[in-house]
Amino acid sequence: MARRNANGVSEQAATVGFEPKLWAAADALRNNMDAAEYKHVVLGLIFLKYISDAFKAQHTKLVAEKASGADPEDPDEYRAASIFWVPKEARWTQLKASAPQPTIGRLVDDAMTAIERDNPSLKGVLPKDYARPGLDKEPLGQLINLVSDIALGHPAERAKDTLGRVYEYFLSQFASAEGKKGGQFYTPSRVVRVLVEMIAPYKGRVYDPCCGSGGMFVSSERFIEAHAGRLGDISIYGQESNYTTWRLAKMNLAIRGIDAQIAHGDTFHNDRDPDLKADYVLANPPPVHFAEGVLRPVGGKYG
């Protein structure tokens, strides 16, 4: 069990640069599972932990406001605050308590299904194959205990920051572990930073036609914050042809609280936003289709 400081915050979660140690611990539980498969197991749990932390912070707030008419079990109280509603059977405390049980895989699948049911924007996004026979349930329980210690007890914003960092770091590590295939869903953060600094998307519509796991969008929002801009000044649109990568992008942006329109499909054969007039097209597309880099629109989506 991780030690906590005077404010009850996990010292592991509060320490800058703790991600490598967390990765090493999670990777040790992988056994013989392929990295490409394992990333969905881990990242799905990190996402579930994030929405649970954000829900818990809002739930605590609403409980304190019950005398004023607040209802901590009313889903609309959470949706009004842009927080996902987490039904009772999907709450992290329930899963953590059941982590040592052989049925934990089915319980996680049921939790993911319940969250998708009650949050339409997540429909078809969350992984739901934790009960499969090939996934050893003992390491799964250990992984849940490991993830349990990330951002425990933080307010929603702190949970977003900490778990967002972990999610992004793990994406990069999985991309590295998968080698060339990792480039299908992840562009190195240094490359992303250069592209974003070049295009400087302060205001307007930002579009990525092959958005992978959404790193360009995360970096764009950071750029605006760093330059004292307002996040509401940009609108984000994207498309991704690989279904599993599209799911990673949806989770990555949701964990950051980024409102984005991300479509699934092949941009070159089925453009899902044919009438979109983008102010910036920011991409690191496959070289077979484009030269890598940044495209600026001139009078249309691509120019």
C-alpha positions as CSV (number, residue, x, y, z in Angstrom):
1,M,0.0,0.0,0.0
2,A,1.4,3.4,-1.0
3,R,2.0,6.0,1.8
4,R,-0.1,9.1,1.8
5,N,0.8,12.7,2.7
6,A,-1.0,14.9,5.2
7,N,-3.7,15.7,2.7
8,G,-4.4,12.0,2.1
9,V,-2.8,12.1,-1.4
10,S,-0.9,9.0,-2.5
11,E,2.8,9.9,-2.5
12,Q,3.2,7.7,-5.6
13,A,0.6,9.7,-7.4
14,A,2.0,13.0,-6.3
15,T,5.6,12.3,-7.3
16,V,6.8,13.8,-10.6
17,G,8.1,11.1,-12.9
18,F,6.5,8.1,-11.1
19,E,5.2,6.8,-14.5
20,P,8.2,4.6,-15.3
21,K,7.9,2.8,-12.0
22,L,4.2,2.3,-12.5
23,W,4.8,1.0,-16.1
24,A,7.5,-1.4,-14.8
25,A,5.1,-2.8,-12.2
26,A,2.2,-3.1,-14.8
27,D,4.5,-4.7,-17.4
28,A,5.7,-7.3,-14.9
29,L,2.0,-8.5,-14.7
30,R,1.8,-9.0,-18.5
31,N,3.2,-12.6,-18.4
32,N,3.1,-13.9,-22.0
33,M,0.4,-11.5,-23.3
34,D,1.4,-9.6,-26.4
35,A,1.8,-5.8,-25.9
36,A,-0.7,-5.0,-28.5
37,E,-3.3,-7.0,-26.6
38,Y,-2.2,-6.0,-23.2
39,K,-2.5,-2.2,-23.9
40,H,-6.3,-2.5,-24.1
41,V,-6.4,-4.3,-20.8
42,V,-4.4,-1.7,-19.0
43,L,-5.7,1.5,-20.7
44,G,-9.3,0.4,-20.3
45,L,-8.7,0.1,-16.5
46,I,-7.0,3.5,-16.3
47,F,-9.9,5.0,-18.1
48,L,-12.4,3.3,-15.8
49,K,-10.4,4.6,-12.8
50,Y,-10.4,8.1,-14.1
51,I,-14.2,8.3,-14.6
52,S,-14.6,6.7,-11.2
53,D,-12.4,9.3,-9.5
54,A,-14.2,12.2,-11.2
55,F,-17.5,10.6,-10.3
56,K,-16.5,10.1,-6.7
57,A,-15.3,13.7,-6.3
58,Q,-18.7,15.0,-7.6
59,H,-20.6,12.5,-5.5
60,T,-18.8,13.7,-2.4
61,K,-19.7,17.3,-3.3
62,L,-23.4,16.4,-3.9
63,V,-23.6,14.5,-0.6
64,A,-22.4,17.7,1.2
65,E,-25.1,19.7,-0.6
66,K,-28.1,17.3,0.0
67,A,-29.6,19.8,2.5
68,S,-29.8,22.3,-0.5
69,G,-31.6,19.8,-2.6
70,A,-28.7,18.0,-4.4
71,D,-29.2,14.4,-5.2
72,P,-26.0,12.3,-5.4
73,E,-27.8,9.5,-7.2
74,D,-29.3,11.6,-10.0
75,P,-27.3,11.1,-13.2
76,D,-28.2,14.6,-14.4
77,E,-26.3,16.1,-11.5
78,Y,-23.1,14.6,-13.1
79,R,-24.0,15.3,-16.7
80,A,-24.6,18.9,-15.9
81,A,-21.0,19.1,-14.7
82,S,-19.6,17.2,-17.8
83,I,-18.8,14.1,-15.6
84,F,-19.7,10.6,-16.7
85,W,-22.4,8.9,-14.6
86,V,-21.1,5.7,-13.1
87,P,-23.8,3.2,-12.0
88,K,-23.4,1.4,-8.7
89,E,-22.2,-1.9,-10.2
90,A,-19.4,-0.1,-12.1
91,R,-17.9,1.9,-9.3
92,W,-14.2,1.4,-8.7
93,T,-14.7,0.5,-5.0
94,Q,-16.8,-2.4,-6.0
95,L,-14.2,-3.7,-8.5
96,K,-11.3,-3.3,-6.1
97,A,-13.1,-5.2,-3.4
98,S,-13.7,-8.0,-5.8
99,A,-10.2,-8.0,-7.4
100,P,-9.0,-11.2,-5.7
101,Q,-12.1,-13.2,-6.9
102,P,-11.9,-15.5,-10.0
103,T,-15.0,-13.7,-11.4
104,I,-13.3,-10.3,-11.6
105,G,-13.0,-10.5,-15.4
106,R,-16.8,-10.8,-15.8
107,L,-17.3,-8.0,-13.2
108,V,-15.1,-5.6,-15.2
109,D,-16.9,-6.5,-18.4
110,D,-20.2,-5.8,-16.7
111,A,-18.9,-2.5,-15.4
112,M,-17.8,-1.4,-18.9
113,T,-21.2,-2.5,-20.4
114,A,-23.1,-0.6,-17.7
115,I,-21.0,2.6,-18.3
116,E,-21.6,2.5,-22.0
117,R,-25.3,1.9,-21.4
118,D,-25.7,5.0,-19.3
119,N,-23.3,7.2,-21.3
120,P,-24.2,7.2,-25.0
121,S,-21.0,9.1,-26.0
122,L,-19.0,6.0,-24.9
123,K,-21.0,3.5,-26.8
124,G,-18.7,1.0,-28.5
125,V,-15.6,2.6,-27.0
126,L,-14.7,0.6,-23.9
127,P,-13.0,-2.8,-23.9
128,K,-15.2,-5.6,-22.7
129,D,-13.2,-8.8,-23.0
130,Y,-11.7,-9.1,-19.5
131,A,-13.6,-12.4,-18.8
132,R,-11.9,-14.2,-21.7
133,P,-10.2,-17.5,-20.7
134,G,-6.8,-16.4,-22.0
135,L,-6.6,-13.5,-19.5
136,D,-5.2,-14.7,-16.2
137,K,-7.5,-13.4,-13.5
138,E,-4.8,-13.3,-10.8
139,P,-2.6,-10.7,-12.6
140,L,-5.8,-8.9,-13.6
141,G,-6.7,-8.5,-9.9
142,Q,-3.2,-7.3,-9.1
143,L,-3.4,-4.8,-11.9
144,I,-6.6,-3.4,-10.5
145,N,-4.9,-3.0,-7.2
146,L,-2.0,-1.2,-8.9
147,V,-4.3,1.2,-10.8
148,S,-6.3,1.8,-7.6
149,D,-3.4,3.7,-6.2
150,I,-3.3,6.3,-9.0
151,A,-4.8,9.7,-8.1
152,L,-6.8,8.1,-5.2
153,G,-8.8,10.7,-3.5
154,H,-7.9,13.5,-5.8
155,P,-10.5,16.0,-7.0
156,A,-11.7,15.5,-10.5
157,E,-9.2,17.9,-12.1
158,R,-6.3,16.3,-10.3
159,A,-7.5,12.9,-11.3
160,K,-7.7,14.1,-14.9
161,D,-4.1,15.5,-14.8
162,T,-2.5,12.5,-13.1
163,L,-4.4,9.7,-14.9
164,G,-4.1,11.6,-18.2
165,R,-0.3,11.6,-17.7
166,V,-0.3,7.9,-17.0
167,Y,-2.5,7.2,-20.0
168,E,-0.3,9.1,-22.3
169,Y,2.9,7.6,-20.9
170,F,1.5,4.1,-21.2
171,L,0.5,4.8,-24.8
172,S,4.1,5.8,-25.6
173,Q,5.5,2.7,-23.9
174,F,3.1,0.3,-25.7
175,A,4.0,2.0,-29.0
176,S,7.6,1.4,-28.3
177,A,7.0,-2.2,-27.3
178,E,5.1,-2.8,-30.5
179,G,7.8,-1.3,-32.7
180,K,6.8,-0.2,-36.2
181,K,3.2,-1.2,-35.5
182,G,3.1,1.3,-32.7
183,G,3.3,4.1,-35.2
184,Q,-0.3,3.3,-36.3
185,F,-1.7,4.8,-33.1
186,Y,1.0,6.9,-31.6
187,T,3.2,9.8,-32.8
188,P,6.2,10.6,-30.5
189,S,5.4,13.5,-28.3
190,R,8.4,15.5,-29.5
191,V,7.2,15.3,-33.1
192,V,3.7,16.3,-32.0
193,R,5.0,19.3,-30.1
194,V,7.0,20.6,-33.1
195,L,4.0,20.3,-35.4
196,V,1.7,22.1,-32.9
197,E,4.2,24.9,-32.3
198,M,4.5,25.3,-36.1
199,I,0.8,25.5,-36.8
200,A,-0.1,27.5,-33.6
201,P,-3.8,26.6,-33.4
202,Y,-5.0,29.5,-31.2
203,K,-8.6,29.7,-32.5
204,G,-11.0,27.9,-34.8
205,R,-11.5,24.4,-36.1
206,V,-8.6,21.9,-35.8
207,Y,-8.8,18.7,-37.9
208,D,-6.7,15.6,-38.0
209,P,-7.7,13.2,-40.8
210,C,-5.7,10.3,-39.3
211,C,-5.7,11.1,-35.7
212,G,-4.5,7.9,-34.2
213,S,-4.9,7.9,-30.4
214,G,-5.5,11.7,-30.4
215,G,-2.1,13.0,-29.3
216,M,-2.3,16.0,-31.7
217,F,-5.4,17.2,-30.0
218,V,-4.1,16.8,-26.4
219,S,-1.0,18.8,-27.4
220,S,-3.1,21.5,-29.1
221,E,-5.0,22.1,-25.9
222,R,-1.8,22.2,-23.9
223,F,-0.4,24.8,-26.4
224,I,-3.5,27.0,-25.9
225,E,-3.2,26.8,-22.1
226,A,0.5,27.5,-22.2
227,H,-0.2,30.7,-24.2
228,A,-3.0,31.9,-21.9
229,G,-5.6,31.2,-24.5
230,R,-9.1,29.8,-23.8
231,L,-9.8,26.1,-24.5
232,G,-13.3,26.9,-25.8
233,D,-11.8,28.9,-28.6
234,I,-11.0,25.8,-30.6
235,S,-13.2,23.0,-31.9
236,I,-11.7,19.6,-32.5
237,Y,-12.5,17.2,-35.4
238,G,-10.8,14.0,-36.4
239,Q,-11.1,10.7,-38.1
240,E,-9.4,7.3,-37.6
241,S,-9.7,4.3,-39.8
242,N,-8.5,1.6,-37.3
243,Y,-11.4,0.8,-34.9
244,T,-9.3,-0.2,-31.9
245,T,-7.2,3.0,-32.3
246,W,-10.4,5.0,-32.6
247,R,-11.4,3.6,-29.3
248,L,-8.1,4.6,-27.8
249,A,-8.5,8.1,-29.1
250,K,-12.0,8.4,-27.6
251,M,-10.8,7.3,-24.2
252,N,-7.6,9.5,-24.4
253,L,-9.7,12.6,-25.1
254,A,-12.4,11.8,-22.6
255,I,-9.8,11.3,-19.8
256,R,-8.6,14.8,-20.6
257,G,-12.0,16.3,-20.6
258,I,-11.6,17.3,-24.3
259,D,-14.8,17.7,-26.3
260,A,-14.1,16.4,-29.8
261,Q,-15.9,15.0,-32.8
262,I,-13.9,11.9,-33.7
263,A,-15.3,9.7,-36.5
264,H,-14.4,6.2,-37.4
265,G,-13.6,5.4,-41.0
266,D,-11.1,5.7,-43.8
267,T,-10.7,9.4,-44.5
268,F,-9.5,8.7,-48.1
269,H,-12.4,6.5,-49.1
270,N,-15.1,7.6,-46.7
271,D,-14.6,11.2,-45.5
272,R,-17.0,11.6,-42.6
273,D,-16.8,15.4,-42.5
274,P,-16.9,16.3,-46.2
275,D,-18.3,19.8,-45.6
276,L,-16.0,20.7,-42.8
277,K,-14.1,24.0,-43.3
278,A,-11.1,23.6,-41.0
279,D,-8.9,26.5,-39.9
280,Y,-6.0,24.1,-39.3
281,V,-5.3,20.6,-40.5
282,L,-2.7,19.1,-38.2
283,A,-1.5,15.6,-39.1
284,N,1.3,13.1,-39.2
285,P,-0.3,10.9,-41.8
286,P,1.1,7.6,-43.3
287,P,3.7,8.6,-45.9
288,V,2.0,6.3,-48.5
289,H,-0.7,8.9,-48.6
290,F,0.9,12.2,-47.8
291,A,4.3,13.6,-47.1
292,E,4.5,13.7,-43.3
293,G,3.9,17.0,-41.7
294,V,1.5,19.9,-41.4
295,L,-1.1,20.9,-44.0
296,R,-2.7,24.4,-43.8
297,P,-6.1,24.8,-45.5
298,V,-6.6,27.4,-48.1
299,G,-10.3,28.0,-48.7
300,G,-11.3,24.4,-47.8
301,K,-10.6,21.5,-45.5
302,Y,-7.1,20.7,-46.9
303,G,-6.3,23.6,-49.3
